[in-house]
Amino acid sequence: MDLQAVLYPVLSLGGMGLLFGAGLAYASKKFGVEVDPKLALIRDALPGANCGGCGVPGCDSFAKAVLEGSAPVTGCPVGGAACAEALGKIMGVEADSEARQVAKVICNGDTVKCKERFEYQGIQDCVAASMVAGGSKSCAYGCLGLATCVRACPFDAIEIVDGRIAKIIPEKCTACGKCIEVCPKKVIDMVPYAQDVVITCNNKEAGKVVRQKCSVGCIACRICVKSCPYDAIDFENNLAFINYEKCTNCFVCVEKCPTKAIEGNFERRDKQKKDII
């Protein structure tokens, strides 16, 4: 065997490998983009749910947005206050955590309280059902209860209860907004986690029309507006709205509402009174 015939190609290839390696090393130093070490710290502090509840697609994008200052350190709904505090320390800012928000189905018109126009026997999906004359419910603004939001929720925070209506489990909800995106009736909204009093009707029709369709709908009587001692209830488009910043959860509106369209847990109110006393 001719040793030189083997040795020269090996040395030649080895030399070229060293030359190209040195060139790549120089190029990576010369043209490489420096990565802020804070980026990795921010990413590690996030829960990794990639739910999009922060308003950007995924935790990696949110981490970059926080680093660039285009997203607040309190912007992760899944991580909550603990995550916001950790991000605040990394970024050297104070994490003023906003009140926790949770999703809420603004409808109590189940199959007993809200009349059905026909019996729907199609695909068990709210979007599909809404394409058939707007859905079976007489109220065009009501929850159809076919579990589209349940399937969309990545945290198992929604259930369909008796009467075929969706209910949010506040303790599990992370305010990711997935249920709001898929609901064809737009009957899901965000409310403060600590809010005891919520108007659970989204029907903007005249009160007389609402009364004919649903026994727990807002009939635009404005009794709640007049009775609220804190001016915390507004009225627009035949529907009452609570200003949560003004509301003290006094339950006066809950007691006065003739159709029980305002929801409130009286057990929690009584407990609060006992705690104060």
Secondary structure, 3 states (H helix, E strand, C coil): CCHHHHHHHHHHHHHHHHHHHHHHHHHHHHHCCCCCHHHHHHHHHCCCCCCCCCCCCCHHHHHHHHHHCCCCCCCCCCCHHHHHHHHHHHHCCCCCCCCCEEEEECCCCCCCCECECCCCCCCCCHHHHHCCCCCCECCCCCCCCCCHHHHHCCCCCEEEECCCEEEECCCCCCCCCHHHHHCCCCCEEEEECCCCCEECCCCCCCHHHHHHHECCCCCCCCHHHHHCCCCCEEEECCEEEECCCCCCCCCHHHHHCCCCCEECCHHHHHHHHHHHC
